Amino acid sequence: MKTNFIAILMMAFATVSIASDMPTVSNDKSKTLTIAASSLKGGTIDITIFDAQNNTIHAETIKNEKVARSYDVRNLPNGKYVIEMSNGLKTTKQNFEIYSSEVFLDKNVETFYAPVVNVSENFVDVNAVGPKAIITFVDQDNNLLKSETVTSSTIHRRFNVAKLPAGIYTVSVNTKEKSTSKTFEKK
């Protein structure tokens, strides 16, 4: 119980620090989107613009910049688009629509968090935001050792790997929006 509380508390602190580091998107209804990265304290933010068919229109990485960045979208055809920003742990998605000579930015911002996997000598800890995660363990020959589906709004699982023989293993965590894998060596 104490371990779960500590894990939840750590995720809450991480969420607060991640939330303040994400840029914001705005527009003045002209065919320009502005991304204000003034709160970016370090690291990088990957910015991707997708069309309605999920084709990548533009992708770039902002590194340690504390300036606003404008994107002229006047050459894009009328339609629906998504701008996605990710710092590796947190991803935000915001829809926008180009119509005639204006850009309409949806005020709703979807936020997703990547699963976090920590490996110690005898344990693998998995933390994720639900509602569902599929956790798998494979050996170096890609043989499935364990597969578990967890359904919960917050997922905190600890796996005891003390009895595994020496070797290379990979744990994968797949949620609806994000996936992560971590390879570790058991000596």
ZITAZI-V641198 format. One line per field, one symbol per residue. psi: psi as a letter, one per 20 degrees, with the letter a starting at -180 (. if undefined). A space follows every 10 residues. Layout:
# ZITAZI-V641198
psi = ???
This chain:
# ZITAZI-V641198
psi = ghgggggggg hggggghghi iprqprrkir lpppookhjo irbqpppppq ahjkpphqpr ppokplrqpq ookhiqrqaq rpppppjghp pqppqqppod jqpoppippp pqpqqppppa gjqpppprpb ipqppqpqai jkpphqpppp oqhppopppo jhjqrpapqp pppprghqqq qppqpp.
